[in-house]
Amino acid sequence: MSAILLDISRTISRAPYPHPTGIDRVERAYIQHFLAAKAPAFFLSRVLKGYVLLDRSAMQAIWPMVTGDAPWQSQDLIARAFSHKLPAATNRAESTLRRLALGSCLRPKLAKMLARHLPSGFTYLNIGHSNRKPALWQAVQDAGAGQMLAMVHDVIPLDYPQFTRPDTAARFESELKATAAACDALIYNSEDTAQRTDKYLQKWGLNPAALPILLGTEPLPAPPEAPVADPLEFVILSTIEPRKNHQILLDIWPDIPAQLHIIGQRGWQNEAVFHTLDTHPMMGKTVFEHNTLSDQALASRLATARALLFPSFAEGFGYPLIEALQMHLPVICADLLCFREIAGDIPIYLPPDDKTAWKAAILAAAATPREKMPQNVSFPTWDQHFAKLNMFLYKRNN
């Protein structure tokens, strides 16, 4: 297999945020995989004004900093000179990369830097929906890449622009076009994402190879055995943003004789929900907001809940659903194709905008004992995911 160049720009940009999102976790899994792989591995990150290239030993050195087990190093002269442009944690992360880098360059010099340090025919992988402008793809190609692959986690900005910032849909379309035009293959986290993306690719006349490979899953830490909470608790686990549809639960919760625990950081453009969370009398009595929970604390909360509620309007995959089912926790969720692909007929599926159905399902769950979930439910592992990916990479290199 040729040398691997994995783009870690998203991971570095997320340095200020201690709790990784789903996409963050996927990019981290790829980092861990290629740190342990036999093929030569290099890691590329966009930084302020340029790029840095790391070898395997440098990536191993910063890995504890990525996971929060060690602090990033102090700011260097460049970071201090431009400290007003980036969060302090990002400045420290980029400073650390520059100190450990195999190579660094200004953006127009990327192709030359990569060609100087990487063997011809290397494979470039971009997993994190970051650093995908046309100039990036051209530079990697000019540097001598043998193949280029990217992962598409969803096309929500195109399918549901109302759930994104005003400028997101146009930027996402531009970058997806550039990515699909440059890449030998696109990796998809589900068949549903692949089919949704293909509608746009056909319209644009683009046809990279499609690799739908379900993501690997890692169970949360096993908590001590505990009975279902009394009073009953229901959990919603997600960033608090419009498409996650917290509003439907807040609207019906005054009529639910149970507690609702909202776990996740606040997102954007969700003022009505934020106002409810900040002012409604039920807050702190029957509705509780948890913006930061460790994996252990999250596992304990799920272990004693009556069910996970997942009313999202749109998803590409759905890690909370899997985490709940791995703990044999019942799930009431929106009727999305990606959820059915992952979980089959195990959850209770409801239209995401039907308040009457959600209220009835939650009241029914509250009125009955927590049911026994199947004990033999299994989900893809990261080993299985990478075995399928390697089949493509190996075939292309032989």
N, C-alpha and C positions, 0 to 999 in steps of 0.2 A: 504494500500500500504506500502511496506517496505521502510526503510530509503533509501534516494538517495545519492549517491556519484558522484558528477559531476567533471570531470577533467577540470581544467581551465588553464592548462599549456600553451596553445597557447595564451590565453588572457594576461598572465603575460609576456610571451616572447615578446609580441608586444608592451610593454610599451614605447619603444622609438619612436613608429610610431603613430602620433596623428590621422591619418585618417584611420579608419578600412576598411579592405577588406571585400569581401562578406562572407568568412568563419569566419572572426572576428565577423561580425555582427550576424551570426547565433549562435556562441557560447555565445555572449552577450545576445541574446534572451533567450537561455536556462538558463543562470544565473538568469535573471530577473524572468523567469517562476518559477524556483525552490526556489527562495527567497520568492515568494508569495504563494507557494503551501502549502497544509496542511501537507504533509508527512515530517518527519524529513529530513533535508537537510544538507549535508556536501560537502566541496569543496577541491579538491586535486590539488596541483601544484608541478611539478618538479622544483627544484631550484638547484643551483650549489652544486654538491656533494650529493644531497639528495632530500627529499620531505618535504612539509609542508601540514598539514591538518587544514582546517578552519571550524568553525561552522557557522551557519546562521548569528549570530550577527557580527562576524568578517568579513564575506563577505559583509554584509550591510555597514560596516565601510569603506571598501576599494572601494565600488562601485563608489563613486564620483571620486576617483582617476583613476579608469579604464576609466571612460568617459571623463576625462580631466577637470572635474569641481573642482577638488582639487588636490594639489600636493602630490606626493608620499613622504613618510618620508625620513629622512636623512639616509645615509649608516651606517650600523652597523659594528662591528669589523670584521665579516666574509667578508662582502662586501669590506671593505677597504683592507683586507689582499689579496683578489683575484681581486682587481679592474681592473687589466689588462686583465682579461678573458672575461668580459661582458661590454656592453655599460653602461654608467652611469645611465641612466633611468632604465635599468633592475636591476642594483645593488640596486637602491633605492626601486624599487618595491619588490624585493625579501627580502630586509631588513624589509620592512613594514610587509610582510607576516610572517616572522619569529617572529616579536614582537607580532603579534596578534594570532599566531597559537595555536590551541588546542593541536597539537602534531607536532613533527618534527623528522626526522631520516635521517641517511645515507641510500643510495640506497639499500644495502643488507638487511636492517631492515624494509623495507616497510610493509611486511605482518604482522609483529608483531605490528607495530604502528597502522595499520588499525584495527586489531583484538582487540586491547586494547580499542579503542575509538568507534567503530561502532558495532551496533547490528548484530548478525548473520543473514544472508539472505538478506543483503543490495543489492541494485541494483546499479551497476557502469555504468556510461554513459561517453563515450569519443566522443566528437563532432568535435574537431578542427583539425583532421589530425596530431596531435602531441602526443608524449609520447605513442608510440604504439609498443615498442620493446617486444620480447617474454618474457623477464624477468618481465616486468610490468604486463602482463596478468597473469603470473604464480603467482606473489605476490598477486594480487587482488583475485584470486581464492583461494589461501592458506589462505587468511584472512577471508574467509567465505562468499564470495559473493554468493547471490542466483541466480543472473542473470547478464549478462554483455552485453551491447549494444554499438555499435559505428556507427557513420555516415560516409558514403562514399559520398563525394562531387563530385568526378570525378575519372576516371582512365586515365587521359591524359598522365601521364608518361609512361603508358603501350601502349596506343593507338598511341600516338604521341611523342615518345622519342626525336625526333629532336627538339622539343620545350622546352626541359628541360635541366638542367645542366647534364654534362656527367655521374655523379654518382647517379643521382636521380632515374632512372628507376629501377636499381637493388635494391636500398634501399626501394623504394616504394613497389616493388613486395614482398620483404621479410616481410615488416611490414603488408601488406595487407593479406598475407598468415597467419601470426601469429594472426592477428585480426579476420579473418574469422574462424580460427580453434578454437579460444577461445570463441567467442561471441555466445550468444543464438540468436541474431538477428542483422542484419545490416539495418540501416535506410538510405534511399536514397532520394536525393532531387528531383528526377524525375524518371519516368519509364525508360527514356532513359539511365540514369546512372545505374539503376538496371540491365537493359538488357546487357549493356556493361560490367558491373562487372561480371555478371553471366557467361559470356563466359570464363573468367579466373577461376572462382570458379569451374566450371564443369571440366576444364582441370586439376585442382589440387585436385579434389575429395572432395571438401568442400561444405557443404550445410546448412549454417545458415538460419534462417527464414529471409525473405525479407520484409521490410516495406517501400515501396515507398510512401513518403508523401511530397507533394509540400511544399516548405518553405513558411512561413508567409511573408507578405510584409507590410511595413509602408510607406505611401506616404511622399514625401519630404514636408517641410514647404510650405504652399500656398503663392506664391508671389503676389504682387499687380497686378491687370489687366494691361497688357501692349501689345502693338501691336508687330507684327513680326519685328525683327530688320531690319534696313536699314543702310548700305548694308546687304544683306541676310547673315545669319550665320547658319552653320551646326556644330554639336557637335559630337565628339567621346569621350566616357567616359570609361576609363580603364587604368590599369597599362600599361606603355609603354614597352612591351616585345614582342618577336617574334610572338607568337601565336595570339596576338591581331591584327596583320596585319595592323598596321599603314602605312606600306610601300605602299600599294596599293593606299591609299588616297594621300600620298605625291607625288607619281608618276604622278597622274592625275591632281593634284590641279592647276598647272600652266594654265590649260585650263578651269578652273571653275570660273565663274564671281561671286564669293561669298567668304566669310570668313570661314575658318575652325578653330574651337576652340578645341584644344587637351587638355582634362582635365584628369589628373592622374599623379602619380609619375613615375619617370623613374625606370625601372626594371633592367634587366641584359642581356648580350650578344645580344645587339641590336645596335651595333656600327654604322651600316650604317644609321639607323634612327636617332640616336643621332647626327651623323655628319650633316645630313640634318637640324635637328632642330637647330644646333649651327651655321651653316654657310650659308644656302641657302638665297638668296636675298628676297624670298617671306616671310621669317619670320618677324613678326612685321608689315607686310603689309596686307597679305591675310591669313597667318597662324599664330596662336597664341598658345603658350603653357602655361598651368596653372597647376602647380604642386600641389598646395594646395588651395582648395576652401572650405569654410564652406558649410554646407547643405543649408543654406539660399542663399548664393551666387550661388551655383549650381542650385538650383531651379529657381532663376531669369534668369540664363543663358539658361536653358532649356525652360523656358516660352516664350522667345522671339526668339528661334531658328526656322529654317524652318523644320529641321528633325534631329533625332538622327541617326548617322551612326555606324553600329556595324558589321564590316567585319571579325570578329574573325574566325580562323580556327577550334577552338574547345572550347567548354564550357560544364560545368556540369549543369548550371542553367541559370543565366543571369539577375542579378538585374538591370543593366542599362536599359535593354529593358522594364522591368516592370515599373521602375520609370518614363520613358518617356511616356508610355501608360497611366499611372495614371494621367499624366498631359495633356493627349489628344494630345501629340506630335507625329507626324508621325515618323515611324521607317523604315529605309532601313537596312536590316541585312543579314548576311550569312544564307544560307539555312541549318540550323542545326535542327536535330530532337527535341532537347530539347527546342528550340525556338518555334517550331510549337506546341509542347505539352503545352507550357505556354500561347502562344499568338494566336493560331489558324491561321486564314487567314488574320489577321489585318495588319501585316507588309508587306513590299515589300521584297521578298526573292530573293537573288542572289547568284551564286557561289562565294566563297570568293576569287578566283584567276582570275576572269574574269574582267580585267580592262575596256574593252569596255562596258560591261553591267553596271558596277558601274558608269562610266563616263556618260553614257546615262541616267541612273536613276537620278543621281544628277542634271544633266542639266535640265531634265524634271521637277524635283521638284523645281528648281530655277526659271523656266519659268512660273510656275503656282501658283496661290494663295494657301496658306496653307489650306489643306482640313479639313473639320470637321471630327474629330474622333468620334467613338461611345461614347456616354455619359454613357452607362450602362456597360462598361467593368469592371469586378470585378476579383479580384485575391484572393487566399487563405489568411486568416488572421492567425496570430500566435495562436489565440484561437482554430481555426479549426485544425491547425497542432498538437497542444498538445492534443486536444480531441482524435485524432486518435492514437497518441502515448500512451495516457493513457489507451485506450481500450486494447492495447497489455499488458502494464504493469499490469493493474488491473486483466486481465484474467490470467496472469501467477502467480499472487499472491493469487488466490482464487480457 
